[in-house]
Amino acid sequence: MQKPGQKIKRKSKVTNDISKDTRGFYFAIGCCLIIFAILLFALPHLLKNLENPNTIREQQAALGLHVNGNKLLNGKGQEVILHGVDRSGTEYQCIKGTNKIFDGPSDQASIQAMKSWKINVVRIPLNEDCWLGINEASPSGQIYQQAISNYVKLLDQNHLYVILDLHWNAPGTTKATGQQVMADADHSFTFWTSVGNTFKGNQNIIFDLYNEPHDISWSCWQVGMNCNTPFTVANIQDLVNTVRGTGANNVLMIGGLEYANDLSGWIANRPTDGINNIVASWHMYGKNRCATKECWDKTIAPVMAQVPVIAGEFGESTDGGVCDKNTNLSNSFMNWMDQHHSGYLAWTWDTWGTDCGNLSLITDYKGTPKSPNGTNYQNHLEQF
């Protein structure tokens, strides 16, 4: 209550407005200083990223191939169906005293010839000894690794996906002049550690952990139990763990038994992968047990319902130089795979002569198709 004669002190409107303006001014100055400090800290890092293409490449790689359910997707979330060829040679030239790494050219012109067939993926078979530089392989070690890395880079620059496959191996001091029943504990873990560290920055590269497991049980395949083998195998679960231990998040291809033709136990023995980025690898030739639509419907389709299936190799037959001149099996197989939205790669993009049974697709590295297999495959790919 106001006392008699007392005046009430009132702040003038002008004083209030000045106070508000002053607070607003200092608030604006403070915001500017904060923004300036942030830019001062972040700008060098932004400029470094702009100047360093490798950093940009690593960021892009994080959006590369990946598995979502039973589909293979690219970085944009689009489904990818692989159609390609196997480029044999890098598994055998370096171990057979030829002083070579590739069988034929590995230059831009030869890659352009492959692309003319409308393929989008190339599978490169690797030799364990040659990669690691052991057991007198030559060329090997850093020379072999650099040659493979250069080829992968060139394929990548041509917008082709790449599958790297452990194709030939051997335990101990035995030379890797062929494939074994399974990967070996002596060298295969070291091999995949090195390959994983080399290519983990590019998720458009798929790792095919072992070419064609055979003559072992599913328990041996999965966790290395009940293996009746002359050497200690590197089981699938440990191989998965080895690659992931490098920090590589690349898609992993995992072949079944009977030379990767049998997928009947694949789901039941499926290895654990913390990022669920694995696909089933399947090989299909005329000589294989599962070479009929009835078998495909019974044993392959159920796997496709849960994970992507990629046929890393297929062909009519390799028995005694005999193959179906009408390519009936290949057409039946490709049509069935197309209906199931699954990819496949034909063996092989090499010029191994006129024998039908060796399944060479070409007569020269300009991409001239060899009949009947090459011509038939090229014609089929025209629809994509």
N, C-alpha and C positions, 0 to 999 in steps of 0.2 A: 504494500500500500504506500502511496506517495505521501510523504510528510509535507505539512504546510510550508510553502516557500521553497521546497526542494525542486531542482530542475533535473529532468531525466537526460542523461548523456546519451546521445545518439551518434552512431558512426555515420559519417556522411556517405552518400551514394558514390561520390567520386572516389573516396578512400577504398570502399569495397570493390569497385571496378578495377582500381589499380592493383589491389591485392590479388584479385583473380587473374589479371593479365600477367602479373609477375610469376604466379605459380604455373600458369600455362607455359610461360616462356622457359622457365627452368625445367619443366617436364619435357618440353620439346628438345631442349639442349641435352638432357639426360638420355633421351631415346636415340638422338643422333650419335652420342658418344658410345652407346652400347652397340649400335649398328656398325659404327666405324671399327670398334674393337673386334667384332665378329668377322668383318671383312678382312681386317688386318691379319687375323689368324687363319682364315680360310683361303684367302686369295693365293698364297703360295701353293697350297695343295690343289686348288682348282687349275692353276696354271700348269702344275706338274702333270696333272691328268691330261690336259689338253696337249701337252708336248710329248707325252709318253704313250705311243700307240699300244704298247703292251698292256698298260693299265686299262685302256678302253677295251682291248681285246678280252681281258679277263672279265670285265663287267658284262660284255656281250656273251661270253662263254657261259655265264651263270644262267643264261636264258636259252641254252642249247637243248639238244635232245634229252627227253626224259620220259619216264613211264607214268601213265595215269590210268590205273585200272588195268584193262587189257589192251590199251592203245599206246602207241608210241607217238609222242607229240614233239613239235619244235618249240622254240622259244616264244612264238606267238600263240601257242596253244592249239595249233593246227595239226591234224593227224598226218603222220608221215608213213607212207608205204614205200618200202625200199625195193628198188629193182636195180640189180647191178651185176658185177662180174668179179670173179676171183682172179687175182694177178699173181700167178704162181712164179716162182723163181728165187725169191728172197729166202726161201727155206732151205734150198739145196745148193745154190751156186757157191756160197761162201764156205761150204764144208767139204766140197768135192775137188778141191785143188784147181779150180778154174781161174782163181784170182779175180772173180767177179762177184757182184752182189745181185744184180738184176739179170734176168734172162730176157734180153731185148732192151729197147729204149725205155727211159723213164722221164722223158722230156715233155715239154708243152704240146708238141705235135702228137705224141702218142696218147696223151690224155684227151686232147681234142678229138681224136679218132674214137675213143671210148664214149665221149659225150655225144657223138653223132648217132649213137645207138639209143639215145634218150635214157641212159642210166643215171642214177643219182647216188650210187655208192660203189666203192671199191674195197674189196677185202684183201689184206696183205698178210700172207703167211710168214711168220718169223721163226728163226732158228735160235734156240736158247743159248747154245755155245757161241754163236756168232755175235749175238747181242752182248753177252757178258765178256767175250774175249777170252774164252777158256778152251782147253782141250785142242789146242793147235788149230783152231778155226782161223781162216784167213780169206778175205779181209774180215776183221772182227773188232770188237770193242768200240772205241770211239769212232773209228772210221765207218763201221757198219751202222752205228746209232745215228751218226750225222747224215748218212745217206738216206736212211729211213725217214728221219725227221724232215729232211729237205723234200722228199717225195710226198710225205703227208702234207706239208705246207703247201706244195704246189697243187695237190688235189683239193685242199681246202680253199685255196684262192680261186679255183675253178668251180666252187660251190658244189663240191661232191662230198658226201659223208664218207667216213673211213672206218673200216673195221680192222683192228689189229688182232691177230690170232697167234697164239702159241701153238705152232704146228709141229715142229720137230724138237725133240728133247732126248736126254739120256742121263742116267744117274752117274755120280762119281767121275771117273776119268774116261768113261766110255764116250766116244764121239757121237754127237747127235746127228746121225745119218738117216734117221727115220723117226716115226712116231712110236711111242710106247703105249702101254695099256692105259696109262694115265700120267698126269704131270708128276714129276719127281720132287721129293722133299729136299734133295741135295741142292738143286739150283732154281727150281721154279718160283719159290718165294722171293729169292733175290731178283730173278728176272722181272716179276710183276711189281716189285718195289721200285725197280729202276724205271720200268715203262710207265708206271703210275706217276712217279715224280716228273718224268719227262713230258707227259701229255696231259696232266691234270688241269691245265689252264684252258683246255678246249673240249667242251662237252659235246661237240659234233663228231667226236671220235668215240667209237664203241670198242670195248675190250672183250674179245672172245677168249675166255679163260683157258680152254683146252679144246683142241681141234676135234678129236674123235675118241672119247673114252670107249674101251671095249674089253671084254673078257674079265670084268670085275663085277661085284655085286653093288646094289644100290647103297648099302651101308658103307661099303668101301668108298664109293663115289662121294657120298655125302660127308662122312666124318672120319674116314680112314679105318673103319673097323672091319674085321673078317676079310682082310686083303690077302689073297694067296698070290703074292707077287715077289719077284726076286729083289725088289728094292722098296724102300718106304715111299709111299705115294704122298703127293700133296693133294689132300682132299678139297672138294669144292668149297666147303664152309671156310676152311682156312685160307683158301685163295681169295675168297670174297673179303675176308677180314684183312688180308694183306693189302689189297688194293685200297680199301677204305682207310686203312691206317696211314696211307700217304696223303690223305686229304682229297683224293680224286673221287668226284661224284659221278663219273662217267657211267653210262649205261653198260651193264655187264651182260654178255651173252653166255649162256651155260648150256652145253650140249648134253644130251642123254647118253644112254648106253648103246651097245651094238653099233659102234662107229657113228654115234649121234643120231641114229635112226629110230631108236626106241625111246619114246617119251612116256611110256605107260606108268612109270613110277616117279615121274618128275614132280608132280604136285605133292605127293605124299612125302617126298624127301627134299622138297624145296629148301634151299639154304636161307638162313635169316639175313636180311639186309636192312639195316636201320633206316635207310631212305627209300626202300622198296623200288629200287631202280634196276631191276633185273628182267631179262627176257629169256625165253627158252630158245635154244639153238637146235635146229633140226636139219639133218642131211638126208636127201632122198635120191637114191639111184635105183636103176632097174634090178640090180642084184640084191638089194636089201629086202629084208623080211616084210617090212611095212611099205609096200610099193603098190597098194591097191586102194581104191576109194573106200572100200569097206573098212580097211585098217585105219585110214585117215579119219573117217567118221567116228570110229570107235575109240581111238587112242590120241589123235592129234587135236581134234575139235574140242574135247573137254579141256585140254590145256589152254587152247585159244580163248576159251570162255573166261579164263582167269588172268592170264598174262599174255603179252604179245609173243608171237612165235615168228622167228625169222629163219628161213631156210638158207643157211650160210653156204650150202653147196647143193646142186642138183644136176642130174644128167641121166641119159638113157641107161647106160651100162658101161662098166669098165672091164668086163670079163672077156678075155681072149680076143679083144679087138672086135667084138660083136656088138652091134647096137641096132635099134629099130630104125630102118631107113625111112619109115613113115613118121617117126617122132610121135607116135601115139601116146606113149607114157608121158613125155614132157608136156604135151598139150593138155592132157587130162589133169596133170599135176598143176600146171600154171592156172588153168581155168578154175580148179578147185580152190587154190590159194587166193585168186582174185575174188571169188565169191565170199571168202572169209576175210577179206581186207587184210591180207598178210603178205609180207614181202619175201623175196627170194633172189639168190645170186647164182648165176650159172658158172660151172667149172668148165673151161678156164680160158682166160684171155691170153693165150700163148699160141705159138706157131710150132706145134710138135709133129708136123707131118700130115700125111693124108689118111692115116689109120683112123677110122671112125671111132674106134673104142677108146682112143686117148682123150676124146671130148674137147679137143681144141676148138675154139669158136671161130678162129680167124686163120687166114693164110698168110697175112702180112700185118705189120703194125700200123698200116694205114686204115685198118678196120675192115678189110675185105672179108666178108663172112665165108666160112667154110661150110659146105653142105654135108649132111643135112642139119646138124645141130646149130651151127652159127646162123645159117639163113633162117631157120625156124624161129630162133630166139629173137633175132633182129626184127623179124616181121611181127612177132607178138608184141614187142615193146613199142611198136608204132602207134598203138592205141592210147598210150599214156602221154 
